Amino acid sequence: MDDVAGAIADPVRREILVMLRRDRLSAGQIAAHFQISRPAVSRHLRVLRQSGLVRGEAVGRKRLYELDAGRFTELSTWLAQFAEPSGWEHRFDALETEVYRTRRENRSGRAPAQPKEDTA
């Protein structure tokens, strides 16, 4: 997880990952997107390869790079503990509770409880 976090710490590497999300690209195609030197892009690609986020495959005289998104799983699982619930989780929990209550009432033969009206 530390390798992945270190690799995505740099904005150039994050942009490379976004580019590779859509397509396999050569180092030259990636370098053309940036205003940094090709050797600098190669160093970024090496960091991404070493972290396991990117795979490179020799195809003729070119090396094509592709994303290996599976390496994000551990990091995203760890980060999820800090995410605030969006509100939907509470609604789904309430729905689940209502479904179980209704099933229980149907099995016992009782009439479903009527919702209380707001008297305000």
C-alpha positions in Angstrom: 0.0 0.0 0.0 2.9 2.4 0.8 4.3 1.9 -2.8 0.9 2.8 -4.3 0.4 5.8 -2.1 3.9 7.0 -2.9 3.4 6.5 -6.6 0.2 8.5 -6.7 1.6 11.3 -4.6 3.0 13.1 -7.7 0.5 15.0 -10.0 2.3 13.9 -13.2 2.0 10.2 -12.2 -1.7 10.7 -11.3 -2.3 12.2 -14.8 -0.4 9.3 -16.4 -2.7 6.9 -14.6 -5.8 8.8 -15.8 -4.5 8.6 -19.4 -3.8 4.9 -19.1 -7.3 4.3 -17.7 -8.7 4.8 -21.2 -6.0 3.2 -23.4 -2.7 1.5 -23.7 -0.1 4.1 -24.7 3.6 4.3 -25.6 6.1 6.3 -23.6 6.2 8.8 -26.5 2.5 9.2 -26.5 2.5 9.8 -22.8 5.5 12.2 -23.0 3.7 14.3 -25.7 1.0 15.1 -23.2 3.5 16.9 -20.8 5.9 19.8 -21.0 8.6 17.8 -19.2 11.5 15.9 -20.7 11.1 12.4 -22.0 13.6 11.1 -19.5 11.5 12.6 -16.7 8.4 10.9 -18.0 10.4 7.6 -18.2 11.3 8.0 -14.5 7.7 8.5 -13.6 6.7 5.4 -15.6 9.4 3.5 -13.8 8.0 4.5 -10.4 4.5 3.4 -11.6 5.9 0.1 -12.8 7.7 -0.6 -9.6 4.6 0.1 -7.6 2.7 -2.3 -9.7 0.2 0.3 -11.0 1.4 0.1 -14.6 2.6 -2.8 -16.7 4.8 -2.3 -19.7 4.9 -4.6 -22.7 7.4 -4.5 -25.6 5.6 -4.4 -28.9 8.1 -4.2 -31.7 10.3 -1.2 -31.0 7.8 0.4 -28.7 6.9 -0.3 -25.1 3.2 0.0 -24.4 2.0 0.8 -21.0 -1.3 -0.1 -19.4 -3.0 0.4 -16.0 -3.2 -2.4 -13.4 -6.0 -1.0 -11.3 -6.1 -4.0 -9.0 -3.3 -2.5 -7.0 -5.7 0.3 -5.8 -7.9 -2.2 -3.8 -5.9 -2.2 -0.6 -5.4 1.6 -0.6 -9.1 2.3 -1.4 -10.3 -0.1 1.3 -8.1 1.7 3.8 -9.2 5.2 2.7 -12.9 4.2 2.9 -12.7 4.3 6.7 -12.4 8.1 6.5 -15.3 8.7 4.1 -18.3 10.3 5.5 -21.6 8.4 4.8 -23.4 10.1 2.0 -26.8 9.8 3.6 -27.9 6.9 1.3 -26.4 4.4 3.7 -28.9 5.6 6.4 -31.8 5.4 4.0 -30.9 1.8 2.9 -30.5 0.8 6.6 -34.0 2.2 7.3 -35.4 0.4 4.3 -33.8 -2.9 5.4 -35.3 -2.5 8.8 -38.7 -1.8 7.3 -38.5 -4.9 5.0 -37.5 -7.1 7.9 -40.4 -5.7 10.1 -42.9 -6.3 7.3 -41.7 -9.8 6.7 -41.9 -10.6 10.5 -45.5 -9.2 10.6 -46.5 -11.1 7.5 -45.2 -14.4 9.0 -46.9 -13.8 12.3 -50.2 -12.9 10.6 -50.5 -9.5 12.2 -51.7 -6.5 10.2 -48.9 -4.2 9.2 -48.5 -1.2 11.5 -49.8 2.0 10.1 -47.4 4.9 9.9 -48.1 7.6 12.4 -49.2 10.9 11.0 -47.3 14.0 11.8 -49.6 16.2 14.0 -47.5 19.3 13.8 
